[in-house]
Amino acid sequence: MKDIFWKLEKLGRVRLSEHFYMRQFLYSEIGAAYGILNVPDDPDLAIETGTQLCEQILEPLAAKFGPIVVRSGFRSARLNDFGARNGLKCASNEKNFAYHIWDHRDAAGHKGAAACVVIPSFNANATERDSWKQLAWYIHDKLSYHRLTFFSLDNAFNVGWHEKPRREIYSRMPKPHWFLR
């Protein structure tokens, strides 16, 4: 177990961009609650894709809106599979490869990474039910994102970077629907 600790200690200290370190993306409530380590099978690929997510998507958002809270980031295939099989807010591994599972390519062989984030300064000013749409259009107009998914709780949203971005927006407010596809 000491060996795993030192590997995680080293991995967590990897700087992905100016304001983000790998450690911020490794925490998982599923992992904590069920004792499942959230460790990449391919740390180099996880770092590569996580760096792109941070530099291309999260840093520009932080520059515009201020600090970002990471709700969920990297998920190991093992942890994600457990979450999907047990109804813990995870899609299947196949849907999450090159998305929340940063260290596995998708079915087409492409790389990608995603995180679920909250922007506190946006929430402080989001007074209308459809405020998320302003943020969605800002991201769509300014960033080369892959996919956005907006959730009703805390205006949290998934945002991804991908080698071949689809630039689509999905919302679960007020009911699940495609906003832009």
C-alpha positions in Angstrom: 0.0 0.0 0.0 2.9 2.4 0.6 3.9 2.0 -3.0 0.4 3.1 -4.1 0.5 6.1 -1.7 3.8 7.4 -3.2 2.6 6.9 -6.7 -0.6 8.8 -6.0 1.4 11.5 -4.1 3.6 12.0 -7.1 0.7 11.9 -9.6 -1.4 14.4 -7.6 1.5 16.9 -7.7 1.6 17.0 -11.5 0.7 20.5 -12.7 -1.8 20.4 -15.6 -1.9 24.1 -16.1 -1.4 27.4 -14.2 -4.2 26.8 -11.7 -4.9 23.1 -11.8 -3.1 20.0 -10.5 -4.0 16.4 -11.1 -4.9 16.1 -7.4 -8.0 18.3 -8.0 -9.4 15.7 -10.4 -8.6 12.5 -8.5 -11.1 12.8 -5.7 -14.3 10.7 -6.0 -17.2 10.3 -3.7 -17.8 6.9 -5.1 -14.2 6.0 -4.4 -14.3 7.4 -0.9 -17.6 5.7 0.0 -16.8 2.3 -1.5 -13.1 2.1 -1.0 -12.2 2.1 -4.7 -8.9 3.7 -5.7 -9.2 6.2 -8.5 -5.9 5.6 -10.3 -5.3 5.8 -14.0 -4.3 2.7 -16.0 -2.3 5.0 -18.2 -1.1 7.9 -16.1 0.7 9.5 -19.1 -2.4 9.6 -21.2 -4.4 10.9 -18.3 -1.9 13.7 -17.8 -1.8 14.5 -21.5 -5.6 14.8 -21.9 -6.1 16.5 -18.5 -3.6 19.1 -19.5 -5.5 19.8 -22.7 -8.8 20.1 -20.7 -7.2 22.5 -18.2 -5.3 24.6 -20.7 -7.9 24.8 -23.5 -11.2 24.9 -21.4 -10.8 25.4 -17.7 -8.1 28.1 -17.7 -10.1 30.4 -20.1 -13.2 29.9 -17.9 -11.2 30.7 -14.8 -9.8 33.8 -16.5 -13.3 35.0 -17.4 -15.3 34.0 -14.3 -12.7 33.4 -11.5 -12.1 30.3 -9.5 -13.7 27.0 -10.6 -14.8 24.2 -8.3 -14.1 20.7 -9.6 -17.0 18.4 -8.6 -15.8 15.4 -10.6 -13.0 14.9 -13.0 -10.9 11.9 -13.8 -12.5 8.5 -13.2 -10.7 5.2 -13.5 -12.4 2.6 -15.7 -12.9 0.4 -12.7 -14.5 3.1 -10.6 -16.7 4.4 -13.4 -17.9 0.9 -14.2 -18.8 0.4 -10.5 -20.7 3.7 -10.5 -22.6 2.8 -13.7 -23.5 -0.7 -12.6 -24.8 0.7 -9.2 -26.8 3.7 -10.4 -24.3 6.3 -9.0 -24.6 9.0 -11.7 -22.1 7.4 -14.1 -22.7 6.5 -17.7 -21.2 3.3 -19.1 -17.5 3.1 -19.6 -18.0 3.1 -23.4 -19.8 6.5 -23.1 -17.1 7.8 -20.7 -13.9 6.7 -22.6 -12.1 9.9 -23.6 -14.5 11.9 -21.4 -14.5 11.2 -17.6 -12.2 8.3 -18.3 -9.2 10.3 -19.5 -6.8 7.4 -19.8 -8.7 5.4 -22.4 -9.4 6.4 -26.0 -12.9 6.3 -27.3 -14.2 3.7 -29.8 -12.9 5.8 -32.7 -9.4 5.9 -31.1 -9.5 9.6 -30.0 -8.3 11.2 -26.8 -10.4 13.4 -24.5 -11.1 14.5 -20.9 -14.0 16.1 -19.1 -14.8 17.4 -15.7 -18.0 18.4 -13.8 -17.5 21.9 -12.5 -19.3 24.8 -10.8 -18.4 28.4 -11.3 -19.3 30.2 -8.0 -19.2 33.7 -9.5 -21.7 32.7 -12.2 -24.0 31.2 -9.6 -23.9 34.4 -7.5 -25.4 36.2 -10.5 -27.6 33.5 -12.0 -31.0 34.6 -10.9 -33.2 33.2 -13.6 -34.1 29.6 -14.3 -32.5 29.6 -17.7 -29.3 31.4 -16.7 -27.3 28.4 -17.7 -28.0 29.2 -21.3 -25.9 32.4 -21.1 -23.0 30.3 -19.9 -23.6 27.7 -22.6 -23.6 30.3 -25.4 -20.4 31.9 -23.9 -18.6 28.6 -24.0 -19.9 27.8 -27.4 -18.8 31.1 -28.9 -15.4 31.3 -27.2 -14.0 27.8 -26.5 -13.3 24.6 -28.5 -15.2 22.4 -26.2 -16.4 18.9 -26.9 -19.6 18.5 -25.1 -21.5 20.4 -22.4 -24.1 18.8 -20.0 -25.9 21.1 -17.6 -27.4 19.9 -14.4 -30.0 21.6 -12.1 -28.1 21.3 -8.9 -25.7 24.3 -8.3 -25.6 25.0 -12.1 -23.0 22.3 -12.3 -22.0 21.2 -15.7 -19.8 18.7 -17.5 -17.4 20.2 -20.0 -14.9 18.3 -22.1 -12.0 18.6 -24.4 -11.6 16.1 -27.2 -9.4 15.7 -30.3 -12.5 15.7 -32.5 -14.9 18.0 -30.6 -18.6 17.5 -31.4 -19.6 20.9 -29.8 -22.9 19.8 -28.5 -24.9 20.9 -25.5 -27.3 18.8 -23.4 -29.3 20.0 -20.5 -31.2 18.3 -17.7 -33.2 21.5 -17.0 -36.2 21.5 -16.7 -36.2 18.0 -18.3 -33.4 16.2 -20.3 -33.1 17.5 -23.8 -30.5 18.5 -26.5 -30.0 22.2 -26.5 -27.6 22.2 -29.4 -26.5 19.2 -31.5 
